[in-house]
Amino acid sequence: MGANDSVYSIELGTFFAHMRRRQLTKRTLAIDNNGFMKDPMCQRDLWQGTKSYFKAFVRWFNYKIQGKPVKFTNCINTPGHEYQWEFPAVKGRITEFLNAAFGEKH
């Protein structure tokens, strides 16, 4: 987006394969851990990622045989690759970024 000063972005848990292509500017907030644990998907922890996908397949298959089909992506649970608003490191960094960029809301 180059010199476009009107575009801001927030990135949460960028997958390691995309790290070399991402372009961070002063208008980009990149959060690569949730404040509780490192994100294995950002840290290139292939073992943890592989385990998560195998476990997801088992979850997906169990739902399917129970007659409760769900999307495969809804079965993936990778500890550390969760960025919930309630996490202080997530909420705090995002609100600081937004306040710095746009000022506090009164």
N, C-alpha and C positions, 0 to 999 in steps of 0.2 A: 504494500500500500504506500510505500515510499514516503513522500513528503506530505501526505494527507493528514493534517493535524486534527481532523475531526473524528478519526477512527481510533477507538480504544478497544482493548481486548483483555480477557482474563482466560488463562489456560490452566486447567487442572489436570495433573497427572499425565503429562505428555508421554506417549509410548516411546521407549528408547530408540526405536528405529527412525522416529521422526525428529529426534533431538538435533541432529546435524543440519536439518533443513529449516528449523524454526528461526525466525528473525525477531529478536527481542528489541523493543524500542522503549523509550521513556513512557510510552502510552500502553505498554503491555505489562500485565502482572502475570508472572509464571509461578505457580505453586506446584512443587514436585514432591511434597510430603504433607501429610495431614496433621503433623504436630505430635502424633502419638508414635508413629513408626514410619520407617522408610517405605516408599512405594516401590515394590519389586518391578513393576512395569516400567518405571523410569530408570531404575538402577541396573537394568539388564540382568535381573535375577531369573535366568531362564528356567532353573529348576522349579522355583516357586510358581512361575507362570504356567509351566507344563502341568504341574500338580493341580492347579486351579482349573485348567481346561479338562483334565481327566475327571475330576470330581464333578465338574459341570455336566459332562456327558452322562455320568451315573445319575445325577439329579434329574436331568432332562428325560432320560430313559425311564426312570421310575415314575415320573409324572405321566409320561406317555402310556405306560402299561396300566396305570390306574385310571385311564380315560380322562385325564386332566392335562391336555397338551398345553405347553407353554413355549415361548420362544427360547431358543438355546441361550441367547445372550442374557436372559433373565436368570439363568441358572449359574452364571459365572460369579464366583465370590473370591476375590483376591485380597486377603488381608493387607491393609496398607494402601490399597488403591480405592479408598473410600474418602470422599471429600464432602462431608455433611456440614451444613450451615451451623449446626450446634457445636462443632469442633472449634475451640477458641483460636487455634492457629489459622483456620480457614476464614471464619467470620471476621477476626481481627485484621488480617492482612487485606481482605477485600474491602472492608469498610474504610481502612486507612487509605487504600489506593483510590477509592471513589471520593473520599473527602478531600484528598490532595488534588485530585483532578477537577472536581466540580464544586468543592466547598461543602460545608456542612449544611444540612437541611434544617431550617428553623421553623 
